[in-house]
Amino acid sequence: MAYRSFNPATLTLMKTFKEISDSDLHEKLEKGWNSFLHWERTALNERLLYLNKLSGLLLKRKEDLAALITMEMGKPIQQSRAEIEKCALLCDYYFENAPSLLQEIHYPSNAKKSIVTYNPTGIIYGVMPWNFPFWQVFRFFIPNIVLGNTTLLKHASNVPQCAEAIGKTVSEAGVPEGVFQNLFISYTQSDQVITSPYVQGVTLTGSESAGARVAALAGKHIKKSVLELGGSDPFIVLEDADLDLAVETALIARMQNAGQSCIAAKRFIVHKSVYDLFTEKFIKAVKQIKIGDPMNENTFMGPMATENLVRELEDQLSSSVTMGARILTGGQRVKAGLLYFEPTIIDNVKKGMPAYDQEVFGPLASLFKVHNMDEALTLANDTEFGLGASVWTTDQEKALYMAKCIRTGTVAINGGVRSEPRIPFGGTKKSGYGRELADLGLKEFSNIKTINIF
């Protein structure tokens, strides 16, 4: 596979990287395992010191790192800065809280004392996506190195400079060699990593097809996997919702990062009594979005990351329209040949259309009119995905009831779905399994060990 650093805003190739050889890969696997043998015995408070250094370096180099994100995948510079800040926040969270989160637990038993401890297991392999090229990597490797595991990263092929920059930052923070390693490898070599006896677990954030392939191979070799895959998140607006706040949040929830987010709101399910007004306000807000150079401080939406992504979005939209969907605003590239796509809203979306059945990874929102809460819940759950959802109503009791009924990993009430270090994050159904962040993410790849003292 070609690792190509390509600027989607200027359509220029910036840099290419070669895949490493099989012998180099084997050396990295051995280094990772040998480092683990030392790292697992390194005191927790000593491991945590590196997080403090990492956080400081991220904030010190925020401007350069944010610019790199923007140049490689087109995210507007303000959003890129926020991503770097979030990575620093993650380091700070585990620096402050890991000792209490990893405390041993005492259980009553027939023994004099029964203790459960959380121990590292070995090398954890991360296959990470391009849409949040720093955040996704940090939320995989930071909890694991805190636990005492070592890590290997295969980053997306279109953000190799981000991968390289992460590795350099980790090294400059003083993290021992082999604790984190970046791999420029092929899919065949990736399979070699998963099957290596040194590797004890694999985590992937990406497409459903990639997740299925990785999970199948990990399962065949009896290795734990964590998957965070696609989403088709419902955004439910009931008759008593604060419409202005709902529209303001809907704009960000769907169009931020050019809609290229697994947890972006994608299906807007609106009660009939406020449907027309919500639609009017939403269209007006979308038409005011500033599209342009992602390095411009005032730009809200930059280009999509690759030509293939734009073509896939165009195909999904075209097929849905052919089948009866109606474009209310947007619907095409800003200019032929460029990767900027107009923020788009459609309605009359029916089951069987790509806009209904598939994850739409771009700035396209689908509107649905419902007559009551039960219809909204049925529609929200009528998807193979289950990553996030949001419910908008001033009736807290109703909101909590709906939140418990929606089959998804995260539900936001009167707010947007987001991930943050203090809260477990993950999905269900074809959105994946396992959890990242908070205490659960810290323990996912641990050996939960019971010690009985008689």
LORO-583694 format. One record per residue (C-alpha): residue in three letters; x, y, z. Coordinates in steps of 0.05 Angstrom, whole numbers, padded with zeros to 5 digits, always signed. Layout:
<pafis>
ALAXYZ
...
</pafis>
This chain:
<pafis>
MET+00000+00000+00000
ALA+00025+00070-00016
TYR+00034+00118+00041
ARG+00021+00185+00008
SER+00016+00252+00043
PHE-00031+00290-00003
ASN-00061+00359+00011
PRO-00135+00354-00006
ALA-00144+00430-00007
THR-00089+00444-00057
LEU-00088+00376-00091
THR-00013+00371-00083
LEU+00029+00310-00064
MET+00073+00331-00006
LYS+00111+00268+00012
THR+00112+00192+00003
PHE+00136+00137+00050
LYS+00160+00067+00033
GLU+00134+00005+00069
ILE+00184-00028+00115
SER+00212-00096+00098
ASP+00189-00160+00132
SER+00256-00165+00168
ASP+00248-00094+00195
LEU+00178-00112+00217
HIS+00203-00173+00254
GLU+00256-00130+00289
LYS+00202-00081+00311
LEU+00159-00138+00338
GLU+00218-00165+00377
LYS+00235-00095+00403
GLY+00163-00085+00425
TRP+00163-00150+00463
ASN+00231-00139+00495
SER+00209-00069+00515
PHE+00146-00098+00545
LEU+00186-00144+00590
HIS+00218-00082+00621
TRP+00158-00035+00616
GLU+00109-00081+00652
ARG+00155-00079+00713
THR+00165-00004+00711
ALA+00128+00028+00768
LEU+00062+00061+00749
ASN+00083+00129+00777
GLU+00145+00126+00733
ARG+00104+00109+00671
LEU+00058+00167+00685
LEU+00114+00217+00685
TYR+00120+00209+00609
LEU+00047+00230+00602
ASN+00062+00296+00636
LYS+00119+00308+00587
LEU+00076+00288+00527
SER+00021+00335+00547
GLY+00070+00393+00552
LEU+00101+00377+00484
LEU+00033+00373+00450
LEU+00013+00441+00476
LYS+00081+00472+00461
ARG+00078+00447+00389
LYS+00003+00455+00380
GLU+00007+00503+00321
ASP+00055+00460+00280
LEU+00018+00395+00295
ALA-00049+00426+00280
ALA-00024+00453+00214
LEU+00001+00383+00196
ILE-00068+00354+00208
THR-00100+00408+00166
MET-00051+00399+00108
GLU-00057+00323+00107
MET-00132+00312+00113
GLY-00165+00380+00104
LYS-00193+00393+00173
PRO-00202+00468+00188
ILE-00145+00494+00230
GLN-00188+00512+00290
GLN-00215+00441+00293
SER-00144+00414+00286
ARG-00120+00455+00345
ALA-00178+00429+00387
GLU-00157+00358+00369
ILE-00086+00369+00395
GLU-00113+00401+00458
LYS-00158+00341+00469
CYS-00098+00294+00464
ALA-00063+00335+00518
LEU-00125+00331+00561
LEU-00125+00256+00553
CYS-00053+00252+00578
ASP-00071+00297+00637
TYR-00132+00255+00655
TYR-00094+00189+00660
PHE-00035+00223+00694
GLU-00082+00246+00749
ASN-00130+00187+00753
ALA-00094+00123+00732
PRO-00071+00105+00803
SER-00142+00104+00830
LEU-00171+00072+00767
LEU-00121+00014+00772
GLN-00128+00002+00846
GLU-00135-00071+00865
ILE-00203-00094+00888
HIS-00216-00139+00948
TYR-00272-00191+00941
PRO-00305-00231+00996
SER-00291-00306+00987
ASN-00273-00370+01023
ALA-00200-00349+01023
LYS-00170-00304+01076
LYS-00164-00251+01022
SER-00182-00248+00948
ILE-00152-00193+00907
VAL-00165-00173+00835
THR-00110-00136+00798
TYR-00105-00106+00728
ASN-00041-00129+00695
PRO-00012-00115+00626
THR-00013-00170+00573
GLY+00039-00153+00519
ILE+00039-00115+00454
ILE-00026-00083+00432
TYR-00033-00067+00358
GLY-00074-00007+00335
VAL-00102+00004+00265
MET-00124+00076+00264
PRO-00162+00122+00216
TRP-00146+00189+00183
ASN-00205+00232+00204
PHE-00178+00247+00274
PRO-00105+00228+00261
PHE-00078+00247+00330
TRP-00138+00237+00376
GLN-00154+00166+00353
VAL-00081+00145+00362
PHE-00074+00177+00430
ARG-00138+00146+00457
PHE-00112+00077+00437
PHE-00039+00080+00459
ILE-00040+00124+00521
PRO-00085+00078+00564
ASN-00044+00018+00541
ILE+00024+00046+00559
VAL-00004+00069+00626
LEU-00027-00002+00639
GLY+00042-00028+00622
ASN+00030-00054+00551
THR+00073-00034+00492
THR+00041-00011+00427
LEU+00047-00015+00351
LEU+00011+00033+00305
LYS-00011+00023+00233
HIS-00039+00090+00214
ALA-00082+00106+00153
SER-00042+00111+00089
ASN-00062+00184+00075
VAL-00035+00213+00141
PRO+00036+00186+00144
GLN+00066+00253+00167
CYS+00018+00254+00226
ALA+00040+00183+00244
GLU+00112+00204+00239
ALA+00100+00266+00281
ILE+00066+00225+00335
GLY+00126+00179+00338
LYS+00175+00236+00343
THR+00134+00270+00398
VAL+00131+00206+00438
SER+00206+00196+00430
GLU+00222+00268+00450
ALA+00180+00260+00512
GLY+00230+00206+00533
VAL+00185+00146+00526
PRO+00232+00085+00522
GLU+00245+00055+00454
GLY+00196+00001+00435
VAL+00139+00024+00479
PHE+00107+00059+00419
GLN+00127+00044+00348
ASN+00099+00068+00282
LEU+00093+00018+00225
PHE+00088+00035+00151
ILE+00065-00034+00129
SER+00021-00069+00078
TYR-00044-00106+00092
THR-00006-00172+00087
GLN+00045-00148+00137
SER-00012-00124+00181
ASP-00037-00196+00183
GLN+00032-00217+00205
VAL+00029-00169+00263
ILE-00039-00195+00286
THR-00015-00268+00283
SER+00052-00254+00318
PRO+00058-00289+00385
TYR+00085-00224+00414
VAL+00019-00188+00400
GLN-00036-00199+00451
GLY-00092-00155+00425
VAL-00114-00111+00368
THR-00157-00049+00365
LEU-00185-00018+00302
THR-00223+00045+00287
GLY-00248+00046+00215
SER-00296+00014+00167
GLU-00342-00044+00178
SER-00305-00086+00126
ALA-00237-00072+00156
GLY-00263-00088+00226
ALA-00293-00154+00204
ARG-00227-00175+00172
VAL-00184-00156+00231
ALA-00232-00186+00283
ALA-00237-00252+00244
LEU-00161-00260+00242
ALA-00154-00240+00315
GLY-00209-00289+00335
LYS-00176-00345+00295
HIS-00113-00335+00336
ILE-00152-00325+00402
LYS-00133-00253+00412
LYS-00177-00199+00441
SER-00201-00144+00394
VAL-00236-00077+00404
LEU-00272-00046+00345
GLU-00300+00024+00335
LEU-00332+00024+00267
GLY-00384+00064+00229
GLY-00446+00099+00253
SER-00513+00125+00228
ASP-00530+00166+00288
PRO-00602+00189+00299
PHE-00614+00261+00321
ILE-00685+00261+00350
VAL-00722+00327+00357
LEU-00788+00323+00395
GLU-00844+00374+00396
ASP-00820+00409+00460
ALA-00747+00415+00440
ASP-00708+00480+00442
LEU-00705+00487+00366
ASP-00653+00542+00362
LEU-00604+00503+00405
ALA-00621+00438+00368
VAL-00606+00470+00301
GLU-00542+00502+00326
THR-00519+00434+00351
ALA-00544+00397+00289
LEU-00500+00441+00245
ILE-00437+00422+00284
ALA-00459+00350+00295
ARG-00468+00337+00220
MET-00421+00385+00184
GLN-00359+00390+00229
ASN-00298+00358+00196
ALA-00338+00359+00131
GLY-00383+00306+00161
GLN-00326+00256+00164
SER-00338+00228+00233
CYS-00365+00162+00258
ILE-00405+00197+00312
ALA-00432+00252+00268
ALA-00508+00259+00270
LYS-00532+00231+00204
ARG-00607+00219+00209
PHE-00649+00277+00235
ILE-00715+00249+00261
VAL-00763+00307+00275
HIS-00833+00309+00304
LYS-00885+00331+00253
SER-00907+00392+00294
VAL-00838+00424+00290
TYR-00812+00390+00226
ASP-00824+00448+00179
LEU-00794+00500+00226
PHE-00734+00457+00243
THR-00722+00444+00169
GLU-00727+00518+00152
LYS-00678+00537+00207
PHE-00630+00480+00190
ILE-00628+00498+00116
LYS-00615+00571+00133
ALA-00558+00552+00180
VAL-00527+00505+00130
LYS-00528+00557+00075
GLN-00487+00604+00120
ILE-00430+00555+00129
LYS-00363+00584+00107
ILE-00329+00535+00061
GLY-00258+00546+00038
ASP-00184+00543+00054
PRO-00178+00501+00117
MET-00118+00542+00140
ASN-00163+00604+00143
GLU-00185+00618+00215
ASN-00256+00633+00193
THR-00267+00570+00153
PHE-00318+00521+00183
MET-00315+00468+00129
GLY-00255+00448+00087
PRO-00248+00395+00033
MET-00263+00321+00041
ALA-00200+00281+00051
THR-00196+00241-00014
GLU-00226+00236-00083
ASN-00252+00167-00068
LEU-00292+00193-00009
VAL-00324+00247-00051
ARG-00342+00197-00105
GLU-00373+00150-00055
LEU-00415+00207-00026
GLU-00436+00228-00096
ASP-00457+00156-00112
GLN-00497+00149-00048
LEU-00532+00215-00060
SER-00546+00201-00133
SER-00574+00132-00119
SER-00618+00158-00063
VAL-00645+00214-00107
THR-00659+00166-00164
MET-00699+00124-00114
GLY-00740+00185-00093
ALA-00701+00226-00042
ARG-00705+00301-00051
ILE-00648+00351-00045
LEU-00667+00412-00004
THR-00600+00447-00008
GLY-00530+00431-00034
GLY-00519+00366-00070
GLN-00455+00375-00110
ARG-00382+00394-00109
VAL-00368+00467-00098
LYS-00327+00465-00162
ALA-00313+00408-00210
GLY-00247+00373-00197
LEU-00240+00398-00125
LEU-00254+00358-00062
TYR-00301+00410-00031
PHE-00372+00385-00027
GLU-00432+00429-00011
PRO-00465+00418+00056
THR-00527+00380+00036
ILE-00596+00365+00065
ILE-00645+00315+00036
ASP-00714+00289+00055
ASN-00763+00236+00031
VAL-00711+00184+00050
LYS-00737+00113+00050
LYS-00712+00044+00070
GLY-00671+00013+00015
MET-00637+00079-00004
PRO-00562+00086+00010
ALA-00578+00148+00052
TYR-00622+00105+00096
ASP-00585+00039+00100
GLN-00511+00059+00096
GLU-00464+00103+00135
VAL-00457+00168+00097
PHE-00388+00195+00110
GLY-00392+00267+00087
PRO-00432+00331+00095
LEU-00501+00301+00079
ALA-00559+00303+00128
SER-00623+00262+00119
LEU-00689+00288+00148
PHE-00746+00244+00172
LYS-00816+00266+00197
VAL-00848+00225+00253
HIS-00915+00230+00288
ASN-00897+00208+00358
MET-00842+00184+00405
ASP-00853+00111+00390
GLU-00845+00122+00316
ALA-00781+00162+00329
LEU-00753+00104+00370
THR-00770+00052+00318
LEU-00736+00093+00264
ALA-00676+00108+00308
ASN-00665+00033+00319
ASP-00678+00013+00247
THR-00604+00010+00229
GLU-00547-00040+00232
PHE-00505+00012+00269
GLY-00506+00033+00342
LEU-00452+00084+00358
GLY-00486+00148+00382
ALA-00553+00184+00386
SER-00581+00248+00412
VAL-00650+00265+00439
TRP-00679+00335+00443
THR-00737+00348+00491
THR-00749+00389+00554
ASP-00782+00329+00587
GLN-00724+00296+00624
GLU-00764+00234+00643
LYS-00783+00223+00570
ALA-00712+00236+00548
LEU-00683+00184+00596
TYR-00734+00133+00575
MET-00716+00143+00502
ALA-00642+00142+00517
LYS-00650+00073+00549
CYS-00691+00048+00490
ILE-00643+00068+00435
ARG-00595+00011+00419
THR-00530+00050+00415
GLY-00466+00060+00455
THR-00475+00134+00473
VAL-00536+00179+00479
ALA-00534+00254+00488
ILE-00595+00290+00516
ASN-00602+00362+00492
GLY-00530+00362+00467
GLY-00484+00332+00415
VAL-00450+00264+00418
ARG-00377+00269+00434
SER-00320+00230+00465
GLU-00279+00254+00523
PRO-00226+00222+00568
ARG-00271+00215+00630
ILE-00327+00176+00596
PRO-00325+00106+00565
PHE-00337+00107+00490
GLY-00356+00053+00440
GLY-00413+00021+00402
THR-00458-00038+00392
LYS-00485-00078+00333
LYS-00443-00065+00271
SER-00412-00003+00303
GLY-00366-00050+00340
TYR-00352-00073+00411
GLY-00308-00058+00470
ARG-00296+00009+00502
GLU-00243+00063+00499
LEU-00227+00119+00548
ALA-00242+00127+00623
ASP-00232+00066+00668
LEU-00262+00015+00620
GLY-00215+00035+00564
LEU-00156+00031+00611
LYS-00173-00041+00629
GLU-00195-00068+00561
PHE-00128-00101+00546
SER-00111-00119+00617
ASN-00106-00188+00648
ILE-00159-00184+00703
LYS-00122-00228+00752
THR-00152-00259+00815
ILE-00104-00274+00873
ASN-00129-00317+00930
ILE-00091-00318+00996
PHE-00106-00378+01042
</pafis>
